[in-house]
Amino acid sequence: MRPDRPVIGAVVCLVTGVALIVAYCRDASAASIAFPISLSTLHLDLTTSGPGVPGGLIFVALGVLLLVWSLLAAIVSQIGLLLHREDRMESIFARHRVPAFDNDKYADAMHLDRKHEG
């Protein structure tokens, strides 16, 4: 399995969940950047109410599950490549020669795999 579709689904679900949580948020945030870096602060206070709470949490949880699924699919795909498994998309469609284009019928034709002699 290729991990690209679960990653896209995970990103969409995570963005939707965070957008729902932030859209129904009704409190403020503050940031203070000071010269000594140790005095800099960031305060986030998210108080979300209404449909943003269950909807946001469900979408975030689904996004995390899809992200874990895509990580496992990527690991399995890489292990398959290391073990030289031949079930990739390229090998599903076998490369067969068309009988009409055999070398016997067109012996004097120029081919890509060898130089034309003569």
Biopython code that builds the backbone (N, CA, C, O; Angstrom):
import numpy as np
from Bio.PDB.StructureBuilder import StructureBuilder

atoms = [
    (1, "MET", "N", (0.827, -1.169, 0.000)),
    (1, "MET", "CA", (0.000, 0.000, 0.000)),
    (1, "MET", "C", (0.876, 1.238, 0.000)),
    (1, "MET", "O", (1.892, 1.294, 0.692)),
    (2, "ARG", "N", (0.485, 2.205, -0.762)),
    (2, "ARG", "CA", (1.224, 3.455, -0.823)),
    (2, "ARG", "C", (0.717, 4.402, 0.256)),
    (2, "ARG", "O", (-0.488, 4.482, 0.491)),
    (3, "PRO", "N", (1.618, 5.115, 0.910)),
    (3, "PRO", "CA", (1.213, 5.957, 2.034)),
    (3, "PRO", "C", (0.752, 7.361, 1.659)),
    (3, "PRO", "O", (0.508, 8.176, 2.548)),
    (4, "ASP", "N", (0.625, 7.666, 0.376)),
    (4, "ASP", "CA", (0.315, 9.044, 0.020)),
    (4, "ASP", "C", (-1.133, 9.435, 0.326)),
    (4, "ASP", "O", (-1.368, 10.551, 0.790)),
    (5, "ARG", "N", (-2.090, 8.575, 0.088)),
    (5, "ARG", "CA", (-3.487, 8.921, 0.361)),
    (5, "ARG", "C", (-3.786, 9.040, 1.853)),
    (5, "ARG", "O", (-4.482, 9.974, 2.250)),
    (6, "PRO", "N", (-3.291, 8.135, 2.697)),
    (6, "PRO", "CA", (-3.536, 8.350, 4.126)),
    (6, "PRO", "C", (-2.880, 9.621, 4.668)),
    (6, "PRO", "O", (-3.406, 10.223, 5.604)),
    (7, "VAL", "N", (-1.746, 10.044, 4.105)),
    (7, "VAL", "CA", (-1.117, 11.291, 4.556)),
    (7, "VAL", "C", (-1.993, 12.482, 4.181)),
    (7, "VAL", "O", (-2.176, 13.399, 4.981)),
    (8, "ILE", "N", (-2.527, 12.467, 2.977)),
    (8, "ILE", "CA", (-3.414, 13.551, 2.550)),
    (8, "ILE", "C", (-4.654, 13.582, 3.439)),
    (8, "ILE", "O", (-5.076, 14.653, 3.877)),
    (9, "GLY", "N", (-5.233, 12.431, 3.704)),
    (9, "GLY", "CA", (-6.400, 12.367, 4.590)),
    (9, "GLY", "C", (-6.080, 12.827, 6.003)),
    (9, "GLY", "O", (-6.893, 13.500, 6.637)),
    (10, "ALA", "N", (-4.896, 12.468, 6.503)),
    (10, "ALA", "CA", (-4.491, 12.877, 7.845)),
    (10, "ALA", "C", (-4.344, 14.382, 7.927)),
    (10, "ALA", "O", (-4.798, 14.994, 8.894)),
    (11, "VAL", "N", (-3.718, 14.991, 6.930)),
    (11, "VAL", "CA", (-3.543, 16.442, 6.949)),
    (11, "VAL", "C", (-4.888, 17.149, 6.869)),
    (11, "VAL", "O", (-5.108, 18.134, 7.574)),
    (12, "VAL", "N", (-5.784, 16.668, 6.029)),
    (12, "VAL", "CA", (-7.106, 17.280, 5.904)),
    (12, "VAL", "C", (-7.865, 17.160, 7.226)),
    (12, "VAL", "O", (-8.478, 18.131, 7.670)),
    (13, "CYS", "N", (-7.836, 15.988, 7.858)),
    (13, "CYS", "CA", (-8.546, 15.806, 9.123)),
    (13, "CYS", "C", (-7.939, 16.646, 10.242)),
    (13, "CYS", "O", (-8.670, 17.241, 11.034)),
    (14, "LEU", "N", (-6.613, 16.701, 10.317)),
    (14, "LEU", "CA", (-5.968, 17.508, 11.356)),
    (14, "LEU", "C", (-6.269, 18.992, 11.177)),
    (14, "LEU", "O", (-6.550, 19.685, 12.155)),
    (15, "VAL", "N", (-6.213, 19.483, 9.957)),
    (15, "VAL", "CA", (-6.504, 20.900, 9.703)),
    (15, "VAL", "C", (-7.962, 21.201, 10.013)),
    (15, "VAL", "O", (-8.271, 22.241, 10.596)),
    (16, "THR", "N", (-8.858, 20.303, 9.631)),
    (16, "THR", "CA", (-10.278, 20.512, 9.917)),
    (16, "THR", "C", (-10.535, 20.505, 11.416)),
    (16, "THR", "O", (-11.284, 21.346, 11.914)),
    (17, "GLY", "N", (-9.931, 19.575, 12.146)),
    (17, "GLY", "CA", (-10.122, 19.509, 13.592)),
    (17, "GLY", "C", (-9.594, 20.735, 14.305)),
    (17, "GLY", "O", (-10.269, 21.287, 15.174)),
    (18, "VAL", "N", (-8.396, 21.169, 13.950)),
    (18, "VAL", "CA", (-7.828, 22.356, 14.585)),
    (18, "VAL", "C", (-8.623, 23.605, 14.203)),
    (18, "VAL", "O", (-8.807, 24.495, 15.032)),
    (19, "ALA", "N", (-9.093, 23.679, 12.960)),
    (19, "ALA", "CA", (-9.906, 24.820, 12.539)),
    (19, "ALA", "C", (-11.224, 24.872, 13.305)),
    (19, "ALA", "O", (-11.679, 25.954, 13.677)),
    (20, "LEU", "N", (-11.843, 23.716, 13.546)),
    (20, "LEU", "CA", (-13.071, 23.702, 14.335)),
    (20, "LEU", "C", (-12.822, 24.142, 15.776)),
    (20, "LEU", "O", (-13.612, 24.892, 16.350)),
    (21, "ILE", "N", (-11.731, 23.674, 16.346)),
    (21, "ILE", "CA", (-11.423, 24.047, 17.730)),
    (21, "ILE", "C", (-11.133, 25.544, 17.823)),
    (21, "ILE", "O", (-11.607, 26.208, 18.745)),
    (22, "VAL", "N", (-10.366, 26.078, 16.886)),
    (22, "VAL", "CA", (-10.027, 27.497, 16.925)),
    (22, "VAL", "C", (-11.221, 28.366, 16.545)),
    (22, "VAL", "O", (-11.374, 29.460, 17.089)),
    (23, "ALA", "N", (-12.062, 27.913, 15.634)),
    (23, "ALA", "CA", (-13.211, 28.710, 15.199)),
    (23, "ALA", "C", (-14.215, 28.923, 16.333)),
    (23, "ALA", "O", (-14.824, 29.990, 16.417)),
    (24, "TYR", "N", (-14.394, 27.943, 17.191)),
    (24, "TYR", "CA", (-15.334, 28.069, 18.298)),
    (24, "TYR", "C", (-14.639, 28.522, 19.581)),
    (24, "TYR", "O", (-15.253, 28.512, 20.648)),
    (25, "CYS", "N", (-13.373, 28.919, 19.493)),
    (25, "CYS", "CA", (-12.624, 29.387, 20.655)),
    (25, "CYS", "C", (-13.131, 30.779, 21.043)),
    (25, "CYS", "O", (-13.420, 31.600, 20.173)),
    (26, "ARG", "N", (-13.238, 31.041, 22.343)),
    (26, "ARG", "CA", (-13.753, 32.334, 22.773)),
    (26, "ARG", "C", (-12.863, 33.024, 23.795)),
    (26, "ARG", "O", (-13.332, 33.903, 24.518)),
    (27, "ASP", "N", (-11.614, 32.654, 23.872)),
    (27, "ASP", "CA", (-10.688, 33.338, 24.765)),
    (27, "ASP", "C", (-9.483, 33.836, 23.979)),
    (27, "ASP", "O", (-9.359, 33.563, 22.785)),
    (28, "ALA", "N", (-8.620, 34.546, 24.629)),
    (28, "ALA", "CA", (-7.508, 35.217, 23.960)),
    (28, "ALA", "C", (-6.186, 34.517, 24.240)),
    (28, "ALA", "O", (-6.083, 33.664, 25.122)),
    (29, "SER", "N", (-5.193, 34.897, 23.474)),
    (29, "SER", "CA", (-3.831, 34.408, 23.642)),
    (29, "SER", "C", (-2.921, 35.621, 23.804)),
    (29, "SER", "O", (-3.272, 36.737, 23.420)),
    (30, "ALA", "N", (-1.755, 35.384, 24.377)),
    (30, "ALA", "CA", (-0.803, 36.478, 24.546)),
    (30, "ALA", "C", (0.604, 35.958, 24.301)),
    (30, "ALA", "O", (0.926, 34.811, 24.608)),
    (31, "ALA", "N", (1.431, 36.826, 23.741)),
    (31, "ALA", "CA", (2.836, 36.512, 23.530)),
    (31, "ALA", "C", (3.668, 37.706, 23.956)),
    (31, "ALA", "O", (3.325, 38.852, 23.664)),
    (32, "SER", "N", (4.747, 37.435, 24.636)),
    (32, "SER", "CA", (5.641, 38.484, 25.084)),
    (32, "SER", "C", (7.065, 38.067, 24.739)),
    (32, "SER", "O", (7.562, 37.055, 25.234)),
    (33, "ILE", "N", (7.712, 38.850, 23.893)),
    (33, "ILE", "CA", (9.080, 38.546, 23.502)),
    (33, "ILE", "C", (9.985, 39.585, 24.147)),
    (33, "ILE", "O", (9.833, 40.784, 23.910)),
    (34, "ALA", "N", (10.917, 39.126, 24.953)),
    (34, "ALA", "CA", (11.807, 40.025, 25.679)),
    (34, "ALA", "C", (13.242, 39.836, 25.211)),
    (34, "ALA", "O", (13.565, 38.866, 24.525)),
    (35, "PHE", "N", (14.106, 40.793, 25.597)),
    (35, "PHE", "CA", (15.506, 40.706, 25.175)),
    (35, "PHE", "C", (16.217, 39.489, 25.739)),
    (35, "PHE", "O", (16.770, 38.716, 24.956)),
    (36, "PRO", "N", (16.238, 39.271, 27.039)),
    (36, "PRO", "CA", (16.779, 37.970, 27.432)),
    (36, "PRO", "C", (15.740, 36.904, 27.062)),
    (36, "PRO", "O", (14.591, 36.949, 27.500)),
    (37, "ILE", "N", (16.171, 35.974, 26.264)),
    (37, "ILE", "CA", (15.250, 34.957, 25.747)),
    (37, "ILE", "C", (14.545, 34.222, 26.886)),
    (37, "ILE", "O", (13.414, 33.769, 26.708)),
    (38, "SER", "N", (15.168, 34.096, 28.020)),
    (38, "SER", "CA", (14.556, 33.369, 29.125)),
    (38, "SER", "C", (13.339, 34.086, 29.688)),
    (38, "SER", "O", (12.548, 33.465, 30.398)),
    (39, "LEU", "N", (13.158, 35.380, 29.395)),
    (39, "LEU", "CA", (11.995, 36.121, 29.886)),
    (39, "LEU", "C", (10.839, 36.114, 28.891)),
    (39, "LEU", "O", (9.776, 36.651, 29.200)),
    (40, "SER", "N", (11.009, 35.528, 27.713)),
    (40, "SER", "CA", (9.935, 35.469, 26.721)),
    (40, "SER", "C", (8.876, 34.468, 27.165)),
    (40, "SER", "O", (9.192, 33.412, 27.714)),
    (41, "THR", "N", (7.614, 34.814, 26.919)),
    (41, "THR", "CA", (6.521, 33.934, 27.327)),
    (41, "THR", "C", (5.513, 33.801, 26.190)),
    (41, "THR", "O", (5.388, 34.678, 25.334)),
    (42, "LEU", "N", (4.814, 32.703, 26.208)),
    (42, "LEU", "CA", (3.700, 32.456, 25.295)),
    (42, "LEU", "C", (2.586, 31.841, 26.109)),
    (42, "LEU", "O", (2.767, 30.802, 26.744)),
    (43, "HIS", "N", (1.433, 32.485, 26.091)),
    (43, "HIS", "CA", (0.302, 32.001, 26.868)),
    (43, "HIS", "C", (-0.861, 31.734, 25.916)),
    (43, "HIS", "O", (-1.356, 32.651, 25.261)),
    (44, "LEU", "N", (-1.292, 30.491, 25.842)),
    (44, "LEU", "CA", (-2.442, 30.113, 25.025)),
    (44, "LEU", "C", (-3.559, 29.643, 25.938)),
    (44, "LEU", "O", (-3.370, 28.747, 26.760)),
    (45, "ASP", "N", (-4.701, 30.243, 25.788)),
    (45, "ASP", "CA", (-5.855, 29.857, 26.584)),
    (45, "ASP", "C", (-6.996, 29.559, 25.613)),
    (45, "ASP", "O", (-7.657, 30.474, 25.122)),
    (46, "LEU", "N", (-7.220, 28.289, 25.342)),
    (46, "LEU", "CA", (-8.260, 27.886, 24.402)),
    (46, "LEU", "C", (-9.465, 27.372, 25.167)),
    (46, "LEU", "O", (-9.415, 26.303, 25.775)),
    (47, "THR", "N", (-10.532, 28.124, 25.137)),
    (47, "THR", "CA", (-11.782, 27.669, 25.724)),
    (47, "THR", "C", (-12.769, 27.536, 24.577)),
    (47, "THR", "O", (-13.268, 28.531, 24.053)),
    (48, "THR", "N", (-13.038, 26.320, 24.201)),
    (48, "THR", "CA", (-13.907, 26.043, 23.060)),
    (48, "THR", "C", (-15.222, 25.476, 23.569)),
    (48, "THR", "O", (-15.242, 24.632, 24.465)),
    (49, "SER", "N", (-16.298, 25.939, 23.000)),
    (49, "SER", "CA", (-17.612, 25.423, 23.395)),
    (49, "SER", "C", (-18.443, 25.175, 22.143)),
    (49, "SER", "O", (-18.143, 25.685, 21.064)),
    (50, "GLY", "N", (-19.475, 24.395, 22.311)),
    (50, "GLY", "CA", (-20.377, 24.123, 21.203)),
    (50, "GLY", "C", (-19.936, 22.934, 20.377)),
    (50, "GLY", "O", (-19.258, 22.038, 20.880)),
    (51, "PRO", "N", (-20.322, 22.923, 19.093)),
    (51, "PRO", "CA", (-20.011, 21.775, 18.240)),
    (51, "PRO", "C", (-18.531, 21.644, 17.889)),
    (51, "PRO", "O", (-18.111, 20.616, 17.359)),
    (52, "GLY", "N", (-17.751, 22.657, 18.175)),
    (52, "GLY", "CA", (-16.320, 22.585, 17.897)),
    (52, "GLY", "C", (-15.595, 21.588, 18.784)),
    (52, "GLY", "O", (-14.547, 21.064, 18.405)),
    (53, "VAL", "N", (-16.149, 21.322, 19.972)),
    (53, "VAL", "CA", (-15.479, 20.401, 20.895)),
    (53, "VAL", "C", (-15.537, 18.960, 20.383)),
    (53, "VAL", "O", (-14.483, 18.374, 20.134)),
    (54, "PRO", "N", (-16.732, 18.361, 20.212)),
    (54, "PRO", "CA", (-16.719, 16.964, 19.739)),
    (54, "PRO", "C", (-16.240, 16.847, 18.292)),
    (54, "PRO", "O", (-15.525, 15.905, 17.952)),
    (55, "GLY", "N", (-16.629, 17.802, 17.435)),
    (55, "GLY", "CA", (-16.204, 17.738, 16.035)),
    (55, "GLY", "C", (-14.706, 17.880, 15.889)),
    (55, "GLY", "O", (-14.074, 17.127, 15.149)),
    (56, "GLY", "N", (-14.133, 18.847, 16.595)),
    (56, "GLY", "CA", (-12.685, 19.055, 16.525)),
    (56, "GLY", "C", (-11.911, 17.875, 17.067)),
    (56, "GLY", "O", (-10.919, 17.451, 16.475)),
    (57, "LEU", "N", (-12.362, 17.341, 18.195)),
    (57, "LEU", "CA", (-11.668, 16.194, 18.783)),
    (57, "LEU", "C", (-11.769, 14.954, 17.903)),
    (57, "LEU", "O", (-10.805, 14.200, 17.773)),
    (58, "ILE", "N", (-12.927, 14.745, 17.303)),
    (58, "ILE", "CA", (-13.090, 13.581, 16.417)),
    (58, "ILE", "C", (-12.189, 13.705, 15.194)),
    (58, "ILE", "O", (-11.536, 12.739, 14.802)),
    (59, "PHE", "N", (-12.151, 14.891, 14.591)),
    (59, "PHE", "CA", (-11.302, 15.080, 13.414)),
    (59, "PHE", "C", (-9.821, 14.978, 13.761)),
    (59, "PHE", "O", (-9.045, 14.413, 12.991)),
    (60, "VAL", "N", (-9.423, 15.514, 14.901)),
    (60, "VAL", "CA", (-8.021, 15.409, 15.299)),
    (60, "VAL", "C", (-7.653, 13.946, 15.567)),
    (60, "VAL", "O", (-6.583, 13.493, 15.161)),
    (61, "ALA", "N", (-8.533, 13.209, 16.247)),
    (61, "ALA", "CA", (-8.267, 11.793, 16.516)),
    (61, "ALA", "C", (-8.192, 10.995, 15.216)),
    (61, "ALA", "O", (-7.319, 10.141, 15.062)),
    (62, "LEU", "N", (-9.103, 11.270, 14.281)),
    (62, "LEU", "CA", (-9.074, 10.581, 12.987)),
    (62, "LEU", "C", (-7.805, 10.930, 12.213)),
    (62, "LEU", "O", (-7.217, 10.065, 11.564)),
    (63, "GLY", "N", (-7.382, 12.184, 12.276)),
    (63, "GLY", "CA", (-6.147, 12.593, 11.609)),
    (63, "GLY", "C", (-4.930, 11.902, 12.184)),
    (63, "GLY", "O", (-4.029, 11.509, 11.442)),
    (64, "VAL", "N", (-4.892, 11.748, 13.515)),
    (64, "VAL", "CA", (-3.768, 11.054, 14.146)),
    (64, "VAL", "C", (-3.768, 9.582, 13.742)),
    (64, "VAL", "O", (-2.710, 9.017, 13.466)),
    (65, "LEU", "N", (-4.947, 8.958, 13.707)),
    (65, "LEU", "CA", (-5.013, 7.550, 13.283)),
    (65, "LEU", "C", (-4.563, 7.378, 11.837)),
    (65, "LEU", "O", (-3.834, 6.437, 11.523)),
    (66, "LEU", "N", (-4.988, 8.274, 10.961)),
    (66, "LEU", "CA", (-4.549, 8.192, 9.558)),
    (66, "LEU", "C", (-3.049, 8.437, 9.429)),
    (66, "LEU", "O", (-2.390, 7.832, 8.584)),
    (67, "LEU", "N", (-2.514, 9.313, 10.256)),
    (67, "LEU", "CA", (-1.077, 9.567, 10.219)),
    (67, "LEU", "C", (-0.281, 8.348, 10.677)),
    (67, "LEU", "O", (0.761, 8.032, 10.103)),
    (68, "VAL", "N", (-0.774, 7.663, 11.713)),
    (68, "VAL", "CA", (-0.109, 6.431, 12.165)),
    (68, "VAL", "C", (-0.215, 5.351, 11.086)),
    (68, "VAL", "O", (0.744, 4.622, 10.831)),
    (69, "TRP", "N", (-1.390, 5.256, 10.455)),
    (69, "TRP", "CA", (-1.594, 4.271, 9.386)),
    (69, "TRP", "C", (-0.635, 4.542, 8.224)),
    (69, "TRP", "O", (-0.029, 3.613, 7.691)),
    (70, "SER", "N", (-0.497, 5.812, 7.832)),
    (70, "SER", "CA", (0.398, 6.118, 6.719)),
    (70, "SER", "C", (1.857, 5.876, 7.092)),
    (70, "SER", "O", (2.654, 5.492, 6.236)),
    (71, "LEU", "N", (2.218, 6.094, 8.351)),
    (71, "LEU", "CA", (3.575, 5.788, 8.788)),
    (71, "LEU", "C", (3.845, 4.288, 8.690)),
    (71, "LEU", "O", (4.902, 3.877, 8.213)),
    (72, "LEU", "N", (2.900, 3.478, 9.136)),
    (72, "LEU", "CA", (3.065, 2.020, 9.031)),
    (72, "LEU", "C", (3.114, 1.573, 7.574)),
    (72, "LEU", "O", (3.889, 0.683, 7.223)),
    (73, "ALA", "N", (2.286, 2.189, 6.721)),
    (73, "ALA", "CA", (2.309, 1.842, 5.298)),
    (73, "ALA", "C", (3.639, 2.219, 4.668)),
    (73, "ALA", "O", (4.147, 1.488, 3.817)),
    (74, "ALA", "N", (4.212, 3.346, 5.069)),
    (74, "ALA", "CA", (5.507, 3.755, 4.530)),
    (74, "ALA", "C", (6.614, 2.814, 4.994)),
    (74, "ALA", "O", (7.515, 2.485, 4.222)),
    (75, "ILE", "N", (6.548, 2.381, 6.252)),
    (75, "ILE", "CA", (7.554, 1.443, 6.761)),
    (75, "ILE", "C", (7.466, 0.116, 6.027)),
    (75, "ILE", "O", (8.489, -0.446, 5.636)),
    (76, "VAL", "N", (6.247, -0.393, 5.834)),
    (76, "VAL", "CA", (6.066, -1.657, 5.117)),
    (76, "VAL", "C", (6.526, -1.517, 3.671)),
    (76, "VAL", "O", (7.131, -2.435, 3.118)),
    (77, "SER", "N", (6.243, -0.376, 3.061)),
    (77, "SER", "CA", (6.679, -0.145, 1.686)),
    (77, "SER", "C", (8.199, -0.126, 1.581)),
    (77, "SER", "O", (8.759, -0.695, 0.644)),
    (78, "GLN", "N", (8.872, 0.517, 2.526)),
    (78, "GLN", "CA", (10.330, 0.567, 2.496)),
    (78, "GLN", "C", (10.948, -0.795, 2.762)),
    (78, "GLN", "O", (11.965, -1.141, 2.161)),
    (79, "ILE", "N", (10.349, -1.567, 3.649)),
    (79, "ILE", "CA", (10.850, -2.923, 3.903)),
    (79, "ILE", "C", (10.682, -3.776, 2.647)),
    (79, "ILE", "O", (11.555, -4.576, 2.308)),
    (80, "GLY", "N", (9.555, -3.598, 1.964)),
    (80, "GLY", "CA", (9.338, -4.316, 0.711)),
    (80, "GLY", "C", (10.367, -3.957, -0.350)),
    (80, "GLY", "O", (10.810, -4.817, -1.111)),
    (81, "LEU", "N", (10.747, -2.675, -0.398)),
    (81, "LEU", "CA", (11.774, -2.270, -1.354)),
    (81, "LEU", "C", (13.139, -2.847, -0.980)),
    (81, "LEU", "O", (13.924, -3.205, -1.858)),
    (82, "LEU", "N", (13.422, -2.936, 0.317)),
    (82, "LEU", "CA", (14.692, -3.507, 0.746)),
    (82, "LEU", "C", (14.778, -5.000, 0.443)),
    (82, "LEU", "O", (15.856, -5.520, 0.154)),
    (83, "LEU", "N", (13.645, -5.680, 0.509)),
    (83, "LEU", "CA", (13.618, -7.115, 0.255)),
    (83, "LEU", "C", (13.388, -7.438, -1.215)),
    (83, "LEU", "O", (13.256, -8.605, -1.584)),
    (84, "HIS", "N", (13.340, -6.405, -2.056)),
    (84, "HIS", "CA", (13.172, -6.550, -3.505)),
    (84, "HIS", "C", (11.900, -7.313, -3.857)),
    (84, "HIS", "O", (11.914, -8.206, -4.704)),
    (85, "ARG", "N", (10.812, -6.956, -3.205)),
    (85, "ARG", "CA", (9.534, -7.574, -3.569)),
    (85, "ARG", "C", (9.084, -6.997, -4.890)),
    (85, "ARG", "O", (9.330, -5.828, -5.186)),
    (86, "GLU", "N", (8.433, -7.807, -5.670)),
    (86, "GLU", "CA", (8.037, -7.405, -7.011)),
    (86, "GLU", "C", (6.536, -7.147, -7.129)),
    (86, "GLU", "O", (5.951, -7.444, -8.170)),
    (87, "ASP", "N", (5.899, -6.605, -6.094)),
    (87, "ASP", "CA", (4.471, -6.318, -6.191)),
    (87, "ASP", "C", (4.213, -4.822, -6.319)),
    (87, "ASP", "O", (3.144, -4.334, -5.951)),
    (88, "ARG", "N", (5.200, -4.096, -6.843)),
    (88, "ARG", "CA", (5.011, -2.677, -7.067)),
    (88, "ARG", "C", (4.143, -2.486, -8.298)),
    (88, "ARG", "O", (3.886, -3.429, -9.047)),
    (89, "MET", "N", (3.696, -1.257, -8.496)),
    (89, "MET", "CA", (2.787, -0.938, -9.589)),
    (89, "MET", "C", (3.408, -1.251, -10.948)),
    (89, "MET", "O", (2.703, -1.654, -11.873)),
    (90, "GLU", "N", (4.717, -1.071, -11.073)),
    (90, "GLU", "CA", (5.352, -1.314, -12.357)),
    (90, "GLU", "C", (5.301, -2.789, -12.739)),
    (90, "GLU", "O", (5.241, -3.124, -13.922)),
    (91, "SER", "N", (5.326, -3.667, -11.745)),
    (91, "SER", "CA", (5.351, -5.085, -12.068)),
    (91, "SER", "C", (3.959, -5.694, -12.148)),
    (91, "SER", "O", (3.815, -6.856, -12.527)),
    (92, "ILE", "N", (2.930, -4.922, -11.796)),
    (92, "ILE", "CA", (1.570, -5.442, -11.942)),
    (92, "ILE", "C", (1.244, -5.594, -13.422)),
    (92, "ILE", "O", (0.647, -6.585, -13.844)),
    (93, "PHE", "N", (1.645, -4.602, -14.196)),
    (93, "PHE", "CA", (1.434, -4.663, -15.630)),
    (93, "PHE", "C", (2.690, -5.258, -16.243)),
    (93, "PHE", "O", (3.703, -4.573, -16.384)),
    (94, "ALA", "N", (2.624, -6.513, -16.602)),
    (94, "ALA", "CA", (3.805, -7.196, -17.132)),
    (94, "ALA", "C", (4.164, -6.614, -18.491)),
    (94, "ALA", "O", (3.299, -6.180, -19.252)),
    (95, "ARG", "N", (5.423, -6.615, -18.767)),
    (95, "ARG", "CA", (5.889, -6.094, -20.043)),
    (95, "ARG", "C", (5.995, -7.251, -21.027)),
    (95, "ARG", "O", (6.909, -8.072, -20.955)),
    (96, "HIS", "N", (5.038, -7.294, -21.945)),
    (96, "HIS", "CA", (5.025, -8.345, -22.953)),
    (96, "HIS", "C", (5.327, -7.721, -24.304)),
    (96, "HIS", "O", (4.963, -6.579, -24.587)),
    (97, "ARG", "N", (5.993, -8.494, -25.111)),
    (97, "ARG", "CA", (6.273, -8.032, -26.461)),
    (97, "ARG", "C", (5.070, -8.298, -27.348)),
    (97, "ARG", "O", (4.449, -9.359, -27.277)),
    (98, "VAL", "N", (4.761, -7.345, -28.161)),
    (98, "VAL", "CA", (3.676, -7.512, -29.113)),
    (98, "VAL", "C", (4.205, -8.351, -30.260)),
    (98, "VAL", "O", (5.256, -8.026, -30.813)),
    (99, "PRO", "N", (3.505, -9.440, -30.647)),
    (99, "PRO", "CA", (4.041, -10.311, -31.693)),
    (99, "PRO", "C", (4.247, -9.612, -33.026)),
    (99, "PRO", "O", (5.111, -10.027, -33.798)),
    (100, "ALA", "N", (3.498, -8.585, -33.318)),
    (100, "ALA", "CA", (3.636, -7.900, -34.596)),
    (100, "ALA", "C", (4.957, -7.152, -34.707)),
    (100, "ALA", "O", (5.402, -6.843, -35.813)),
    (101, "PHE", "N", (5.581, -6.859, -33.584)),
    (101, "PHE", "CA", (6.816, -6.093, -33.599)),
    (101, "PHE", "C", (8.015, -6.928, -33.187)),
    (101, "PHE", "O", (8.946, -6.413, -32.568)),
    (102, "ASP", "N", (8.004, -8.194, -33.519)),
    (102, "ASP", "CA", (9.159, -9.046, -33.228)),
    (102, "ASP", "C", (10.336, -8.647, -34.102)),
    (102, "ASP", "O", (10.172, -8.042, -35.161)),
    (103, "ASN", "N", (11.514, -8.995, -33.640)),
    (103, "ASN", "CA", (12.727, -8.696, -34.391)),
    (103, "ASN", "C", (12.822, -9.515, -35.675)),
    (103, "ASN", "O", (13.500, -9.101, -36.615)),
    (104, "ASP", "N", (12.158, -10.664, -35.733)),
    (104, "ASP", "CA", (12.244, -11.515, -36.921)),
    (104, "ASP", "C", (11.590, -10.865, -38.129)),
    (104, "ASP", "O", (12.097, -10.986, -39.244)),
    (105, "LYS", "N", (10.474, -10.177, -37.926)),
    (105, "LYS", "CA", (9.794, -9.561, -39.056)),
    (105, "LYS", "C", (10.532, -8.327, -39.547)),
    (105, "LYS", "O", (10.534, -8.017, -40.739)),
    (106, "TYR", "N", (11.156, -7.633, -38.610)),
    (106, "TYR", "CA", (11.829, -6.387, -38.959)),
    (106, "TYR", "C", (13.308, -6.509, -38.601)),
    (106, "TYR", "O", (13.801, -5.796, -37.728)),
    (107, "ALA", "N", (13.997, -7.394, -39.262)),
    (107, "ALA", "CA", (15.392, -7.656, -38.950)),
    (107, "ALA", "C", (16.286, -6.468, -39.306)),
    (107, "ALA", "O", (17.307, -6.251, -38.653)),
    (108, "ASP", "N", (15.916, -5.690, -40.336)),
    (108, "ASP", "CA", (16.762, -4.581, -40.736)),
    (108, "ASP", "C", (16.389, -3.273, -40.036)),
    (108, "ASP", "O", (16.978, -2.232, -40.326)),
    (109, "ALA", "N", (15.432, -3.314, -39.132)),
    (109, "ALA", "CA", (15.007, -2.093, -38.431)),
    (109, "ALA", "C", (16.003, -1.731, -37.327)),
    (109, "ALA", "O", (16.695, -2.592, -36.784)),
    (110, "MET", "N", (16.056, -0.465, -37.018)),
    (110, "MET", "CA", (16.945, 0.023, -35.973)),
    (110, "MET", "C", (16.249, -0.148, -34.622)),
    (110, "MET", "O", (15.077, 0.200, -34.478)),
    (111, "HIS", "N", (16.966, -0.681, -33.636)),
    (111, "HIS", "CA", (16.390, -0.931, -32.319)),
    (111, "HIS", "C", (17.104, -0.087, -31.282)),
    (111, "HIS", "O", (18.252, 0.312, -31.477)),
    (112, "LEU", "N", (16.428, 0.181, -30.186)),
    (112, "LEU", "CA", (17.020, 0.997, -29.132)),
    (112, "LEU", "C", (18.034, 0.231, -28.288)),
    (112, "LEU", "O", (18.951, 0.829, -27.727)),
    (113, "ASP", "N", (17.874, -1.098, -28.194)),
    (113, "ASP", "CA", (18.739, -1.866, -27.322)),
    (113, "ASP", "C", (20.061, -2.270, -27.969)),
    (113, "ASP", "O", (20.958, -2.739, -27.269)),
    (114, "ARG", "N", (20.205, -2.106, -29.265)),
    (114, "ARG", "CA", (21.468, -2.419, -29.928)),
    (114, "ARG", "C", (21.657, -1.461, -31.091)),
    (114, "ARG", "O", (20.692, -0.923, -31.633)),
    (115, "LYS", "N", (22.897, -1.258, -31.463)),
    (115, "LYS", "CA", (23.181, -0.345, -32.558)),
    (115, "LYS", "C", (22.889, -1.014, -33.898)),
    (115, "LYS", "O", (23.041, -2.225, -34.055)),
    (116, "HIS", "N", (22.480, -0.222, -34.825)),
    (116, "HIS", "CA", (22.173, -0.725, -36.171)),
    (116, "HIS", "C", (23.488, -1.092, -36.865)),
    (116, "HIS", "O", (24.422, -0.295, -36.956)),
    (117, "GLU", "N", (23.513, -2.304, -37.336)),
    (117, "GLU", "CA", (24.728, -2.791, -37.999)),
    (117, "GLU", "C", (24.480, -2.840, -39.497)),
    (117, "GLU", "O", (23.460, -3.361, -39.948)),
    (118, "GLY", "N", (25.370, -2.321, -40.230)),
    (118, "GLY", "CA", (25.309, -2.482, -41.652)),
    (118, "GLY", "C", (24.956, -1.260, -42.348)),
    (118, "GLY", "O", (24.866, -1.252, -43.576)),
]
sb = StructureBuilder()
sb.init_structure("model")
sb.init_model(0)
sb.init_chain("A")
sb.init_seg("    ")
for serial, (resi, resn, name, xyz) in enumerate(atoms, 1):
    if name == "N":
        sb.init_residue(resn, " ", resi, " ")
    sb.init_atom(name, np.array(xyz, "f"), 0.0, 1.0, " ", f" {name:<3s}", serial, name[0])
structure = sb.get_structure()
